[in-house]
């Protein structure tokens, strides 16, 4: 039985089309994961996500672990049942949030000690525990616990974080192998900062541990974009060709296109939902089918801008989402100005549809030999 199958490879680049088999269905790659931090994609129902053809979502272990707590979710069965999402779910390990949100964080060889930013309660997150929590959540794809260093970092700091990431990855893998649960995939995360030798080393060691997929972590955290893409381009040469590759936390639409060309299959990013909440809409500038011919194939429309007050055109005339098919710029402008919650819902529906449509167009472009 296959887990990841490559269906087509571009003749122009390293882009590929694949199928990832999970316990909750097949996901066609390259794909984008809408973010459901608190077991909900903010402002949307699971039904709406299905209508816009979201294939898989990402949920955050750290947040759910602190609130409502794993016991509460287990009472419903698992995370799928708790939030009534029947498709696949990827959960992160909680590492990123521990490193970016938690208080009084202390890294030890065996795990990371931190205080909850909600109530100050102290926890010790080990690699084994990160897996156990994700197993209890019942996600389809689990992520290994990794170690992040904030940018800027020294070579020595990046090296130390990479070494510990590898040690923890091994513990995560051992924990996964112990389980007799329904098949949950486990991805390793390549760290190593902007240093090619560290990235290469990390990728090779993780490949030896034989994960179900490989993520690139610790990029787009403040380092120059060119450096990040040099690493991505370099790294995909060293990641197994027959396993999915996931660029964590990226990115802008043109960055996704670029990373797909380098051989990346999976993406998640807060931009569509966050921009939506601020009234910033992604609008196609060219016909979607032509996006690969221009670098700037979209623009950001600030719907709260006074010039949209009486603009009766659809939000985006090239988009077929519910918001664009039914409402004008003038109406959405009014909803934002009057702080109607519907404004956030419509803007989120449109922006996520834009990202999901982008992935569809990327697949088409790979198939037709344009990308
Ligand atoms: Zn739309």
Boltz pocket constraint, residues with backbone or C-beta under 6 A from the ligand:
constraints:
  - pocket:
      binder: B
      contacts: [[A, 315], [A, 316], [A, 319], [A, 320], [A, 321], [A, 322], [A, 323], [A, 324], [A, 325], [A, 349], [A, 350], [A, 351], [A, 353], [A, 354]]
      max_distance: 6.0
